[in-house]
Amino acid sequence: MQQIYFITGNPAKITYANNIIKDFNIKFVQKKLNIIEGRQTSPKQVVIGKAQQAFQQFKQPLVIEDSGIFIPALNGFPTTLIHFVEETIGLAGILKLMEGQSNRQAEFRSAMAYISPQHPQPVVFEEIDSGFTIATKIRPVSNTTFGQFDRILIPPNQNKTNSELSLEFRLKKQRQRKTQTHWYAFGKWFIQHKP
């Protein structure tokens, strides 16, 4: 099994990605590095910058991921600025901005980049998961919560937020969507291009 470092401080991301990538005989291993996150609003641009920084520090094959929540009623805000929003206006601020909005739709956009000595320019894969609805109140945290925004994001055809859904349900949804993920696209690319 090919091991590749995944630069993240979030072990839930590793579990999620490994659940998909194992089909390609790849396993991600967590590695923490101090990376300065840019203020770009495109997940693709963020991961390119972060991958280049990480590779400067750690000259091994690695992947890095970033994502954003895009709310059309707020002109796409908060985009990739999720942590900034959490530290400033918080989820309550997002809900305040959404007051009176009839369009409560949102989409989750993410990108991942691979970089290695053989591929010194980041190779980027993108994903869009649309059809989410913004809840009208902040819901509880659970063991399936990836981030704070899971407390206000309701997936398509559900009445519970991501944080309220069982791990079994989320894994089932993940399996149903796996061929649409950037992790799957990376796995297909990697088996064709690995050194």
Kinemage of the C-alpha trace (Angstrom):
@kinemage 1
@onewidth
@group {chain A} dominant
@subgroup {mainchain}
@vectorlist {calphas} color= white
{ca met a 1} P 0.000 0.000 0.000
{ca gln a 2} L 1.344 3.406 -1.028
{ca gln a 3} L 1.531 5.876 1.882
{ca ile a 4} L 1.205 9.593 1.229
{ca tyr a 5} L 1.340 12.325 3.854
{ca phe a 6} L -1.832 14.347 4.390
{ca ile a 7} L -1.011 17.741 5.875
{ca thr a 8} L -3.836 18.420 8.319
{ca gly a 9} L -4.576 18.811 11.994
{ca asn a 10} L -8.025 17.249 11.552
{ca pro a 11} L -8.050 13.445 12.013
{ca ala a 12} L -11.666 13.270 10.743
{ca lys a 13} L -10.434 14.444 7.326
{ca ile a 14} L -7.915 11.572 7.258
{ca thr a 15} L -10.598 9.001 8.092
{ca tyr a 16} L -12.949 10.367 5.443
{ca ala a 17} L -10.298 10.479 2.709
{ca asn a 18} L -8.846 7.056 3.561
{ca asn a 19} L -12.319 5.548 3.315
{ca ile a 20} L -12.390 6.561 -0.364
{ca ile a 21} L -8.752 6.274 -1.384
{ca lys a 22} L -8.240 2.723 -0.079
{ca asp a 23} L -9.776 1.436 -3.340
{ca phe a 24} L -6.574 2.609 -5.044
{ca asn a 25} L -4.203 0.917 -2.581
{ca ile a 26} L -3.286 4.312 -1.101
{ca lys a 27} L -3.235 5.277 2.558
{ca phe a 28} L -2.941 8.815 3.873
{ca val a 29} L -0.824 9.383 6.977
{ca gln a 30} L -1.398 12.527 9.028
{ca lys a 31} L 1.389 15.091 9.239
{ca lys a 32} L 1.056 18.436 10.995
{ca leu a 33} L 2.974 21.431 9.681
{ca asn a 34} L 2.665 25.149 10.331
{ca ile a 35} L 1.178 26.473 7.117
{ca ile a 36} L 0.064 30.057 6.576
{ca glu a 37} L -3.360 30.027 4.987
{ca gly a 38} L -3.920 32.680 2.356
{ca arg a 39} L -7.049 34.792 2.085
{ca gln a 40} L -7.978 33.666 -1.423
{ca thr a 41} L -11.651 32.831 -1.864
{ca ser a 42} L -11.068 29.893 -4.221
{ca pro a 43} L -10.278 26.499 -2.629
{ca lys a 44} L -8.052 25.748 -5.646
{ca gln a 45} L -5.896 28.825 -5.089
{ca val a 46} L -5.675 28.121 -1.351
{ca val a 47} L -4.464 24.523 -1.806
{ca ile a 48} L -1.881 25.507 -4.412
{ca gly a 49} L -0.317 27.979 -1.971
{ca lys a 50} L -0.533 25.616 0.990
{ca ala a 51} L 0.911 22.671 -0.981
{ca gln a 52} L 3.889 24.742 -2.105
{ca gln a 53} L 4.541 25.895 1.477
{ca ala a 54} L 4.223 22.373 2.858
{ca phe a 55} L 6.555 20.944 0.230
{ca gln a 56} L 9.186 23.600 1.037
{ca gln a 57} L 9.154 22.363 4.655
{ca phe a 58} L 8.690 18.646 4.043
{ca lys a 59} L 10.101 17.334 0.778
{ca gln a 60} L 7.925 14.215 0.665
{ca pro a 61} L 4.896 13.302 -1.466
{ca leu a 62} L 1.940 14.984 0.218
{ca val a 63} L -1.635 16.103 -0.175
{ca ile a 64} L -3.419 19.059 1.293
{ca glu a 65} L -7.095 20.017 1.220
{ca asp a 66} L -9.127 23.144 1.710
{ca ser a 67} L -12.783 23.930 1.355
{ca gly a 68} L -15.357 26.638 1.574
{ca ile a 69} L -19.044 27.237 2.038
{ca phe a 70} L -20.601 29.309 -0.725
{ca ile a 71} L -23.994 30.903 -0.007
{ca pro a 72} L -25.570 32.545 -3.089
{ca ala a 73} L -27.841 34.804 -0.985
{ca leu a 74} L -24.660 36.289 0.535
{ca asn a 75} L -22.845 36.647 -2.825
{ca gly a 76} L -20.885 33.475 -2.085
{ca phe a 77} L -19.765 34.518 1.403
{ca pro a 78} L -18.074 33.099 3.456
{ca thr a 79} L -16.175 31.228 0.679
{ca thr a 80} L -12.931 29.769 2.070
{ca leu a 81} L -12.893 32.249 4.953
{ca ile a 82} L -14.603 29.759 7.270
{ca his a 83} L -12.097 30.041 10.142
{ca phe a 84} L -12.122 33.833 9.927
{ca val a 85} L -15.938 33.818 10.136
{ca glu a 86} L -15.888 31.384 13.067
{ca glu a 87} L -13.454 33.664 14.929
{ca thr a 88} L -15.350 36.883 14.173
{ca ile a 89} L -19.105 36.825 13.539
{ca gly a 90} L -19.493 33.092 14.183
{ca leu a 91} L -22.367 30.918 13.074
{ca ala a 92} L -24.772 33.307 14.806
{ca gly a 93} L -23.503 36.071 12.520
{ca ile a 94} L -24.125 33.956 9.424
{ca leu a 95} L -27.659 33.211 10.610
{ca lys a 96} L -28.188 36.930 11.277
{ca leu a 97} L -27.079 37.723 7.706
{ca met a 98} L -29.501 35.067 6.441
{ca glu a 99} L -32.520 36.558 8.251
{ca gly a 100} L -35.277 37.302 5.753
{ca gln a 101} L -33.543 35.388 2.956
{ca ser a 102} L -35.875 33.084 1.026
{ca asn a 103} L -32.954 31.415 -0.764
{ca arg a 104} L -31.185 29.442 1.968
{ca gln a 105} L -29.188 27.274 -0.440
{ca ala a 106} L -25.470 26.668 -0.005
{ca glu a 107} L -22.786 24.577 -1.601
{ca phe a 108} L -19.633 23.052 -0.270
{ca arg a 109} L -16.623 23.471 -2.577
{ca ser a 110} L -13.338 21.787 -1.882
{ca ala a 111} L -10.028 21.172 -3.558
{ca met a 112} L -7.054 18.980 -2.838
{ca ala a 113} L -3.531 19.237 -4.171
{ca tyr a 114} L -0.810 16.621 -4.563
{ca ile a 115} L 2.853 17.587 -4.740
{ca ser a 116} L 5.990 15.451 -4.740
{ca pro a 117} L 9.596 15.463 -5.949
{ca gln a 118} L 8.338 13.944 -9.234
{ca his a 119} L 5.453 16.446 -9.451
{ca pro a 120} L 6.877 19.716 -8.046
{ca gln a 121} L 3.919 21.725 -9.378
{ca pro a 122} L 0.742 20.982 -7.414
{ca val a 123} L -1.755 18.743 -9.182
{ca val a 124} L -5.223 19.942 -8.134
{ca phe a 125} L -8.569 18.148 -8.002
{ca glu a 126} L -11.813 19.971 -7.216
{ca glu a 127} L -15.232 18.958 -5.935
{ca ile a 128} L -18.598 20.651 -5.480
{ca asp a 129} L -21.291 19.237 -3.199
{ca ser a 130} L -24.427 21.321 -3.722
{ca gly a 131} L -27.995 21.319 -2.532
{ca phe a 132} L -27.370 22.180 1.118
{ca thr a 133} L -29.752 24.416 3.039
{ca ile a 134} L -28.740 26.812 5.803
{ca ala a 135} L -30.600 25.989 9.040
{ca thr a 136} L -32.478 28.701 10.906
{ca lys a 137} L -30.737 27.927 14.205
{ca ile a 138} L -27.430 26.475 15.359
{ca arg a 139} L -27.705 22.760 16.007
{ca pro a 140} L -25.693 20.599 18.471
{ca val a 141} L -22.161 19.293 17.971
{ca ser a 142} L -21.641 15.534 17.681
{ca asn a 143} L -18.867 13.049 17.045
{ca thr a 144} L -19.528 13.344 13.297
{ca thr a 145} L -18.903 17.097 13.218
{ca phe a 146} L -16.024 17.958 10.859
{ca gly a 147} L -16.272 21.671 11.518
{ca gln a 148} L -18.535 24.266 13.072
{ca phe a 149} L -20.442 24.872 9.827
{ca asp a 150} L -21.750 21.285 10.041
{ca arg a 151} L -24.032 22.701 12.748
{ca ile a 152} L -25.966 24.844 10.223
{ca leu a 153} L -25.643 22.846 6.963
{ca ile a 154} L -28.597 20.606 6.130
{ca pro a 155} L -27.808 18.098 3.342
{ca pro a 156} L -30.230 17.547 0.451
{ca asn a 157} L -33.423 15.651 1.346
{ca gln a 158} L -32.748 15.880 5.093
{ca asn a 159} L -34.174 17.895 7.967
{ca lys a 160} L -31.139 17.471 10.234
{ca thr a 161} L -27.805 19.229 9.948
{ca asn a 162} L -24.598 17.349 9.202
{ca ser a 163} L -23.709 17.479 12.898
{ca glu a 164} L -26.977 15.773 13.866
{ca leu a 165} L -26.700 12.912 11.378
{ca ser a 166} L -25.280 9.585 12.481
{ca leu a 167} L -21.820 8.487 11.458
{ca glu a 168} L -23.426 5.516 9.681
{ca phe a 169} L -25.595 7.853 7.597
{ca arg a 170} L -22.661 10.089 6.703
{ca leu a 171} L -20.518 7.098 5.714
{ca lys a 172} L -23.376 5.753 3.575
{ca lys a 173} L -23.707 9.141 1.852
{ca gln a 174} L -19.940 9.192 1.382
{ca arg a 175} L -20.003 5.767 -0.290
{ca gln a 176} L -22.824 6.895 -2.592
{ca arg a 177} L -20.880 10.002 -3.647
{ca lys a 178} L -17.362 8.600 -3.612
{ca thr a 179} L -16.859 8.554 -7.392
{ca gln a 180} L -17.791 12.269 -7.449
{ca thr a 181} L -15.148 13.286 -4.900
{ca his a 182} L -11.793 14.873 -5.543
{ca trp a 183} L -10.232 12.010 -3.554
{ca tyr a 184} L -11.536 9.485 -6.078
{ca ala a 185} L -10.345 11.619 -9.011
{ca phe a 186} L -6.920 11.831 -7.367
{ca gly a 187} L -6.796 8.044 -6.852
{ca lys a 188} L -7.550 7.411 -10.529
{ca trp a 189} L -4.914 9.942 -11.576
{ca phe a 190} L -2.322 8.618 -9.114
{ca ile a 191} L -2.426 5.002 -10.278
{ca gln a 192} L -1.735 6.250 -13.819
{ca his a 193} L 1.028 8.718 -12.872
{ca lys a 194} L 2.765 7.333 -9.799
{ca pro a 195} L 6.562 7.141 -9.949
